[in-house]
Amino acid sequence: MNSARYEYYDRNGPHERVDFLTNKEKMPQKQKIGIVIGVVVGALVLAAVAAFLIWLFIFNKTESEATLSKIQGPAAQVFSGHMKLANMPYSQKLEDTTSKEFQELADDLQEILERNYKKDPFLARYYSKSVVTAFSEGVVAYHWTEFIIPVSDLEILPEFSEERVLETLWNGIKERGKNTNQDIRITEVTASLTDPRMARNPRAKECFYRLEAEQTVQTFKSPGFPMKYPPRSRCQWQIRAPENNAISVRFPEFHIEDDCSNDFVSIYDSLSPDDSQAITEKCGQRPPTNPLEVVSSGNIMLINLITDSAIQRPGFRAEYKVIPISTAKSCGGLLTESKGVFHSPHHPSFYPPAVDCRWTIKVPAGKKVRVKFIMFRMKEPGVDVRVCHKDYVQVMGNKYCGELSSLALTSKTNTMDVIFHSDESFTDKGFKAEYSAFDPANPCPNQFACSSGICISKDLQCDGWNDCGDMSDEMKCKCEKDQFACDNGMCKPKYWVCDRVNDCGDESDEKQCSCDDDEWRCGDGTCVPRDVVCDTKRDCDDGSDEASCKVSPGICSEFSFKCKNSDCVNKVNAECDRVEDCSDGSDEHGCNCGIRPYKLNRIVGGENAELGEWPWQVSLHFQTRGHVCGASILSDKWLLSAAHCFKTTDPQNHVASNWQTYSGMQDQYKHDDVQRRELKTIITHQDYNPMTFDYDIALLELSEPLEFTNTIHPICLPARTHVFPAGMPCWVTGWGTLREGASQTARLLQKAEVKIINDTVCNVVTEGQVTSRMLCSGFLAGGVDACQGDSGGPLVCFEESGKWFQAGIVSWGEGCARRNKPGVYTRVTKLRDWITEITGI
């Protein structure tokens, strides 16, 4: 954090530095009310009309100001920080807010603060009060001061800067207390603009708690837990530990309203809610598999709970204990094994503030070091990840911060230094890394060595996909017969040539295409006249000439979003995007879907899903055979699945009573908080073709409604005009077999990221077997796909609106994860009207 410095000198030499903290003020803007009055009158009464208008303006201005006062009210500006007192012995009694020692010293310091602020004519005008909240070893006193600014003076808010407040404090900081016989000499003082809701007076004892951490685990809870915390709560917990120890706090249960501007928990590496000492601020709900865990740098910690919203949640249960303090001596070190794992302090808990670590990895001479970060998260407000000036990992002179999905580094010699640094504010989960020694002559035995330092299967080299992350697997390729040779040396599938997408990166796959300058090339490569584009008529077979046109809302076409009042909106993916495009707001109706209540950190080639990560996923069990198919939650009474799960040669598959549904499940062997429901009705599409899998869709009505929870929530259904473009990353989930030919399904829910594949390519690789009710998703190189047992499960895509939409239903494929054989899914948008007709959704 950048800071200004102010040093105070007396005859004994310079005192300690004073830090002026960065100003983070958020100033309310005064509302402006404009009144435009038009009056048409005759020339003979011009003077009278002018007088009338002047009176009207003054009257309305007064009324506007009165209204403004009611809306805004006075503003409170609070500054918090600490003061370091010199030549004063520390007493444990200062930790007790009811003790005589605490009250006398606190009163002295509050008097000093008040006296200094009132010496400044500007600050004195708005001064309200100063409060000393705590003391710690040092002696360090924690304080806050409140200023009240009336509505009439709100325009002067920008003048309440941290620099001005600190300068005023320091001008007369050396004072004698009125109740003690000693000088109070202050050698350091800080003051930072603070949320007024966190200004608590411990002597008032209103939702204020003082806790002593020990080696054994102790607990505390938010008010009302586990039911609901009260609105407008202002609670504070001061936690202390014996000197030379640190504090660990873990929240096994954490459910705060999902809007951090209203309700939140803020945690500080201090006893003052000072942003420069903030560890983190959190809201929302966290699953048991991803609890919030924080660690202090010293023996003090402050936790605040602020609630304003009318939406109340259960709150939290926290566990706290003493742990050894983290220092540069307690982390890092020399690593000499041929391979191993290391991580940031206390991972997967949040790393503590103000810690520096250095690991030196040394492998035998002649070999080099490869480090792969399998988890990396150092996110902090206002940090440019290109600079990484606060928390970072430094390797070979380069700093890394933020959240990285992949990071692999290779040394130039047989040693590598990995440096970890955290500053005094805002921490995160940190990192976990694997290192290994390798022979530079053969860095990836039986695999392809990426320039990024990772190893991939040789089958992924020159397949048109950027598997290495740096495109090194696609350089200097010798193209196969079914591939196109780009001018830059890359190889791409021939199906991608002239598809209006710059697949090569240098436009070479689009240069020799047949369309003239006055023609438009459709997504399937055919050419149409440019003047037919955006004429509300479908001239391209795939509709690409009308897919993203911005024409008058009054013009309706088959590509328009239809509002309930029959208006049309010509906007791509208008539904549930948090913007009301329809005059009746119907595009935003029924949008309580497609969200993950839990806060969270591959099927074939996939990985285990976390609890609550895919809350719309359902497991369908048939008779006593266990999991057979998947489904997705559309509402509390309806599920969506594939027709081929039920329309089989065995008529028993279409009998609803033979099926059990399990919602909220992650582990097939664990049914805690899982809701089991029987099926009432199975409705398969009347045009379903078991030979071609066309219209492979089924709606399942439950015997009794679901109760939505943090692990059970509906997915958003796309409008029939919703566009899922080629190349869009989406996710497929299920408990299907982990490889082709396997007999046993997965125990844990699997997830895999796949990509929407161009319709033309999809049709070619499936040898013309796809219909307009189908779409392809996956990787032409293979390796990631749905498999047996995933049928009926959802293919979901994340939109910029923050919602998840279901693009497809797992339908069919040739094998599992084979090269040039992507998975084929039922296209939900083509059957959206059928779903609405039956369910009303």
Order of alpha helices (4+ residues) and beta strands (2+ residues): beta-beta-beta-beta-alpha-beta-alpha-alpha-beta-beta-alpha-beta-beta-beta-beta-beta-beta-beta-beta-beta-beta-beta-beta-beta-beta-beta-beta-beta-beta-beta-beta-beta-beta-beta-beta-beta-beta-beta-alpha-beta-beta-beta-beta-beta-beta-beta-beta-beta-beta-beta-beta-beta-alpha-beta-beta-beta-beta-alpha
